């Protein structure tokens, strides 16, 4: 039986931008992924712990759906938004495993800042055991030090794949700042997302 390879790209997506889409498409081709599943966070525990404000889930979800609509290989999952309580990656991967079955391989895509905080995650050793973690680079961020992670999670370096992707220096934080200042975000987000932000007066 052929094993299907599913990429999983989670995040607050506040808002989703072209950097997310470019990385997802690049990894889809390089890793031979059958699809890339975008999973907007419901209540991301770490950002809530750090008291970082995030937009309501319905807006973030709507923007993701608009952004991926034109790519048949991109799908959206509401599992973290639908699940009560805080959002943890291990719960998402376990739920996906149960839905997809043993014939599917999950490639869990994370940026360098998230990867560096892996030891703080819920049950990180179990996470890297049941899926292939794919670490990607980002402009202005040092690549994760696997030896440091290894000291916290023995064996983790054998379960993390570091991938080079196009270095697109776009951040959701900067997009929100530009909107707040009345500046253009054209070419930073898909046109449909730009219109959605304007129509719903987000980030003002």
URURZI-V355203 format. One record per residue. OMEGA is omega in radians with two decimals (none if undefined). D_LAST is the distance of its C-alpha to the last C-alpha in whole Angstrom. Layout:
BEGIN
omega: <OMEGA OMEGA>
d_last: <D_LAST D_LAST>
END
This chain:
BEGIN
omega: <-3.14 3.10 3.10 -3.11 -3.08 3.03 3.11 3.13 3.13 3.11 3.08 -3.13 -3.03 0.08 2.95 -3.12 -3.04 3.09 3.10 -3.06 3.14 3.13 -3.13 -3.13 3.12 -3.13 3.10 -3.13 -3.07 -3.09 -3.13 -3.10 3.09 3.06 3.03 -3.11 3.09 -3.07 3.08 -3.13 3.06 3.08 -3.08 -2.99 -3.04 -3.14 3.09 3.11 3.13 3.10 3.07 -3.12 3.06 -3.13 3.10 -3.06 -3.08 3.10 -3.12 3.11 -3.13 3.13 3.10 -3.14 3.10 -3.05 -3.02 -2.99 -3.04 -3.10 -3.10 3.14 -3.13 3.11 3.13 3.06 3.11 -2.99 -3.13 3.09 -3.11 -3.07 3.12 3.11 -3.12 3.14 3.08 -3.09 -3.12 3.12 3.13 -3.12 3.11 3.12 3.10 3.11 -3.12 -3.12 -3.03 -3.14 -3.05 -3.08 -3.09 3.04 -3.12 3.07 -3.04 -2.99 -3.14 3.09 -3.05 -3.14 3.12 -3.12 3.13 -3.13 -3.11 3.13 3.13 -3.06 3.06 3.07 -3.09 -3.14 3.11 -3.13 -3.10 3.11 -3.00 3.08 3.07 3.11 -3.13 3.12 -3.12 3.12 3.11 -3.13 3.10 3.13 3.07 3.09 -3.11 3.12 -3.07 3.14 3.09 3.10 -3.12 -3.13 3.13 -3.10 -3.10 3.12 -3.04 -3.09 3.11 -3.06 3.13 3.12 3.11 -3.06 3.00 3.12 3.09 -3.08 -3.11 -3.05 3.08 3.09 3.11 3.12 -3.14 3.11 3.12 3.14 -3.12 3.10 -3.13 -3.13 3.12 -3.13 -3.13 3.00 3.09 -3.12 3.02 3.11 3.04 -3.09 -3.13 3.11 3.09 3.14 -3.14 3.13 3.14 -3.07 -3.08 3.08 3.12 3.02 3.14 none>
d_last: <51 48 46 42 40 36 33 30 27 25 21 18 17 13 13 17 18 21 22 23 24 27 28 28 31 32 33 34 37 38 39 40 37 38 34 31 29 26 25 22 22 22 22 22 25 24 20 21 24 22 19 16 13 13 12 14 17 17 14 15 19 18 16 20 22 21 21 24 26 28 30 33 33 29 29 26 27 26 28 26 24 27 29 29 28 27 26 29 30 34 33 32 34 37 36 36 39 41 39 40 43 46 46 42 41 37 36 33 30 29 27 29 27 27 31 31 30 33 35 32 32 34 37 37 40 40 37 39 42 41 39 39 36 34 33 31 30 27 26 26 28 31 33 34 37 39 42 40 39 42 43 41 41 45 45 42 42 44 42 39 39 37 36 35 32 30 28 25 23 19 17 14 13 13 11 8 9 9 6 5 8 8 11 13 13 16 19 17 17 19 18 18 15 13 14 13 9 9 11 10 6 6 4 0>
END
